[in-house]
Amino acid sequence: MGQNRYGKYVLTPPIKMGGPFGPMAEYTGEEHYGSQFSIMFFHITQPVLMEETPHSHDFDFYLFFLGRDDLEDLGAEIEIGLGEEQEIHTITTPASVYVPRGMIHCPLNFKRVDKPVLFAHALLAPKYTRVETR
């Protein structure tokens, strides 16, 4: 009985294969939690311009860049543009990027991928939405 009482809080990843960036797992507050939290995980194995168009969100947004096999070794070079000026920041070590609500960001470019990267983005909203800036 104890297992059934709380079983609804244990979710298996809804893995989506063959997307434009490789396998991903997505949990949304709207569909999975009934809350204001959503998170997506991406398995990046090759260079990819993940997002070209600068945009913003109506929620706080958190990006995570980790080495998949070694959390201390990113094994990649990633560029992200921040702010209206698209100030470019280069990430070569494991990192997190906080994007406050309304802040323009992108492009997001995985320029070099020597080892698989675990990329995740989390948001304080029931689902991912964006506000186009152009």
C-alpha atoms as a printed R data frame, in Angstrom:
    type eleno elety resid chain resno      x      y       z
1   ATOM     1    CA   MET     A     1  0.000  0.000   0.000
2   ATOM     2    CA   GLY     A     2  2.837  2.445   0.842
3   ATOM     3    CA   GLN     A     3  4.232  2.077  -2.669
4   ATOM     4    CA   ASN     A     4  0.896  2.943  -4.274
5   ATOM     5    CA   ARG     A     5  0.346  5.981  -2.073
6   ATOM     6    CA   TYR     A     6  3.439  7.798  -3.358
7   ATOM     7    CA   GLY     A     7  4.065  6.032  -6.653
8   ATOM     8    CA   LYS     A     8  2.722  9.031  -8.572
9   ATOM     9    CA   TYR     A     9  5.830 10.978  -7.507
10  ATOM    10    CA   VAL     A    10  8.237  8.567  -9.218
11  ATOM    11    CA   LEU     A    11  8.432  9.234 -12.964
12  ATOM    12    CA   THR     A    12 10.409  7.392 -15.609
13  ATOM    13    CA   PRO     A    13 12.037  9.625 -18.203
14  ATOM    14    CA   PRO     A    14  9.951 10.204 -21.304
15  ATOM    15    CA   ILE     A    15 12.895  9.762 -23.685
16  ATOM    16    CA   LYS     A    16 12.420 11.217 -27.163
17  ATOM    17    CA   MET     A    17 14.755  9.788 -29.779
18  ATOM    18    CA   GLY     A    18 15.827 11.249 -33.094
19  ATOM    19    CA   GLY     A    19 15.192 14.899 -32.342
20  ATOM    20    CA   PRO     A    20 17.249 17.622 -34.000
21  ATOM    21    CA   PHE     A    21 19.828 17.520 -31.179
22  ATOM    22    CA   GLY     A    22 19.782 13.798 -30.340
23  ATOM    23    CA   PRO     A    23 18.016 11.982 -27.493
24  ATOM    24    CA   MET     A    24 16.260 14.103 -24.892
25  ATOM    25    CA   ALA     A    25 14.186 13.661 -21.749
26  ATOM    26    CA   GLU     A    26 11.558 16.257 -20.894
27  ATOM    27    CA   TYR     A    27  9.543 16.696 -17.719
28  ATOM    28    CA   THR     A    28  7.029 19.543 -17.617
29  ATOM    29    CA   GLY     A    29  5.133 20.967 -14.712
30  ATOM    30    CA   GLU     A    30  2.030 21.054 -16.872
31  ATOM    31    CA   GLU     A    31  2.125 17.412 -17.997
32  ATOM    32    CA   HIS     A    32  4.126 15.531 -15.360
33  ATOM    33    CA   TYR     A    33  4.187 17.439 -12.060
34  ATOM    34    CA   GLY     A    34  1.206 19.765 -11.877
35  ATOM    35    CA   SER     A    35  3.632 22.491 -10.803
36  ATOM    36    CA   GLN     A    36  5.631 25.521 -11.938
37  ATOM    37    CA   PHE     A    37  8.820 23.548 -12.726
38  ATOM    38    CA   SER     A    38  9.992 22.005 -15.995
39  ATOM    39    CA   ILE     A    39 13.309 20.514 -17.072
40  ATOM    40    CA   MET     A    40 14.750 19.093 -20.297
41  ATOM    41    CA   PHE     A    41 17.912 17.015 -20.705
42  ATOM    42    CA   PHE     A    42 19.810 16.754 -23.988
43  ATOM    43    CA   HIS     A    43 22.612 14.340 -24.903
44  ATOM    44    CA   ILE     A    44 24.900 16.330 -27.232
45  ATOM    45    CA   THR     A    45 27.477 14.281 -29.156
46  ATOM    46    CA   GLN     A    46 28.418 16.556 -32.062
47  ATOM    47    CA   PRO     A    47 28.665 20.264 -32.850
48  ATOM    48    CA   VAL     A    48 25.280 21.895 -33.329
49  ATOM    49    CA   LEU     A    49 23.882 25.396 -33.511
50  ATOM    50    CA   MET     A    50 21.122 24.640 -31.044
51  ATOM    51    CA   GLU     A    51 19.467 28.036 -31.112
52  ATOM    52    CA   GLU     A    52 20.221 30.834 -33.552
53  ATOM    53    CA   THR     A    53 17.494 33.361 -32.786
54  ATOM    54    CA   PRO     A    54 17.792 35.620 -29.730
55  ATOM    55    CA   HIS     A    55 14.674 35.480 -27.565
56  ATOM    56    CA   SER     A    56 13.507 35.798 -23.964
57  ATOM    57    CA   HIS     A    57 11.126 34.036 -21.581
58  ATOM    58    CA   ASP     A    58  8.443 35.115 -19.133
59  ATOM    59    CA   PHE     A    59 10.126 32.996 -16.452
60  ATOM    60    CA   ASP     A    60 13.555 32.463 -14.903
61  ATOM    61    CA   PHE     A    61 15.610 30.021 -16.974
62  ATOM    62    CA   TYR     A    62 18.610 27.910 -15.943
63  ATOM    63    CA   LEU     A    63 21.087 26.230 -18.313
64  ATOM    64    CA   PHE     A    64 23.492 23.455 -17.264
65  ATOM    65    CA   PHE     A    65 26.497 22.181 -19.210
66  ATOM    66    CA   LEU     A    66 28.122 19.018 -17.818
67  ATOM    67    CA   GLY     A    67 30.439 16.322 -19.094
68  ATOM    68    CA   ARG     A    68 28.329 13.198 -19.462
69  ATOM    69    CA   ASP     A    69 31.046 10.726 -18.466
70  ATOM    70    CA   ASP     A    70 33.062 13.029 -16.194
71  ATOM    71    CA   LEU     A    71 31.229 15.873 -14.479
72  ATOM    72    CA   GLU     A    72 34.505 17.768 -14.051
73  ATOM    73    CA   ASP     A    73 35.527 17.656 -17.724
74  ATOM    74    CA   LEU     A    74 33.167 19.298 -20.208
75  ATOM    75    CA   GLY     A    75 35.121 18.262 -23.306
76  ATOM    76    CA   ALA     A    76 33.429 20.896 -25.448
77  ATOM    77    CA   GLU     A    77 33.407 24.545 -26.471
78  ATOM    78    CA   ILE     A    78 30.036 26.258 -26.320
79  ATOM    79    CA   GLU     A    79 29.144 29.868 -27.065
80  ATOM    80    CA   ILE     A    80 26.088 31.657 -25.755
81  ATOM    81    CA   GLY     A    81 24.963 35.215 -26.413
82  ATOM    82    CA   LEU     A    82 23.554 37.150 -23.451
83  ATOM    83    CA   GLY     A    83 21.691 40.450 -23.345
84  ATOM    84    CA   GLU     A    84 20.377 42.669 -26.106
85  ATOM    85    CA   GLU     A    85 23.968 43.077 -27.357
86  ATOM    86    CA   GLN     A    86 24.319 39.287 -27.626
87  ATOM    87    CA   GLU     A    87 27.513 39.460 -25.574
88  ATOM    88    CA   ILE     A    88 29.236 36.156 -26.347
89  ATOM    89    CA   HIS     A    89 30.400 33.943 -23.478
90  ATOM    90    CA   THR     A    90 32.527 30.878 -24.199
91  ATOM    91    CA   ILE     A    91 32.032 27.836 -21.982
92  ATOM    92    CA   THR     A    92 34.804 25.226 -21.872
93  ATOM    93    CA   THR     A    93 34.332 23.853 -18.342
94  ATOM    94    CA   PRO     A    94 31.201 22.557 -16.589
95  ATOM    95    CA   ALA     A    95 28.970 25.564 -15.977
96  ATOM    96    CA   SER     A    96 25.517 26.870 -15.221
97  ATOM    97    CA   VAL     A    97 23.972 29.987 -16.774
98  ATOM    98    CA   TYR     A    98 21.133 31.838 -15.069
99  ATOM    99    CA   VAL     A    99 18.869 33.752 -17.462
100 ATOM   100    CA   PRO     A   100 16.499 36.032 -15.507
101 ATOM   101    CA   ARG     A   101 12.939 36.481 -16.720
102 ATOM   102    CA   GLY     A   102 12.856 38.817 -19.731
103 ATOM   103    CA   MET     A   103 16.616 38.694 -20.475
104 ATOM   104    CA   ILE     A   104 17.403 38.222 -24.161
105 ATOM   105    CA   HIS     A   105 19.751 35.319 -24.842
106 ATOM   106    CA   CYS     A   106 21.158 33.214 -27.706
107 ATOM   107    CA   PRO     A   107 22.551 32.202 -30.081
108 ATOM   108    CA   LEU     A   108 23.553 28.934 -28.373
109 ATOM   109    CA   ASN     A   109 26.253 27.149 -30.350
110 ATOM   110    CA   PHE     A   110 27.965 23.886 -29.426
111 ATOM   111    CA   LYS     A   111 31.028 24.701 -31.546
112 ATOM   112    CA   ARG     A   112 33.225 21.761 -30.540
113 ATOM   113    CA   VAL     A   113 32.168 18.515 -28.867
114 ATOM   114    CA   ASP     A   114 35.067 16.186 -28.064
115 ATOM   115    CA   LYS     A   115 33.083 14.150 -25.502
116 ATOM   116    CA   PRO     A   116 29.339 13.761 -24.972
117 ATOM   117    CA   VAL     A   117 27.794 16.710 -23.124
118 ATOM   118    CA   LEU     A   118 24.796 16.544 -20.831
119 ATOM   119    CA   PHE     A   119 22.933 19.803 -21.444
120 ATOM   120    CA   ALA     A   120 19.885 20.625 -19.367
121 ATOM   121    CA   HIS     A   121 17.613 23.587 -19.080
122 ATOM   122    CA   ALA     A   122 15.225 24.131 -16.230
123 ATOM   123    CA   LEU     A   123 12.478 26.701 -15.937
124 ATOM   124    CA   LEU     A   124 10.112 27.946 -13.307
125 ATOM   125    CA   ALA     A   125  6.999 27.496 -15.439
126 ATOM   126    CA   PRO     A   126  4.600 24.669 -16.313
127 ATOM   127    CA   LYS     A   127  5.907 24.507 -19.903
128 ATOM   128    CA   TYR     A   128  8.539 25.978 -22.203
129 ATOM   129    CA   THR     A   129  7.451 29.094 -24.060
130 ATOM   130    CA   ARG     A   130  9.456 31.949 -25.605
131 ATOM   131    CA   VAL     A   131  9.071 35.574 -26.618
132 ATOM   132    CA   GLU     A   132 10.593 36.362 -30.016
133 ATOM   133    CA   THR     A   133 12.680 39.529 -30.109
134 ATOM   134    CA   ARG     A   134 12.921 39.959 -33.876
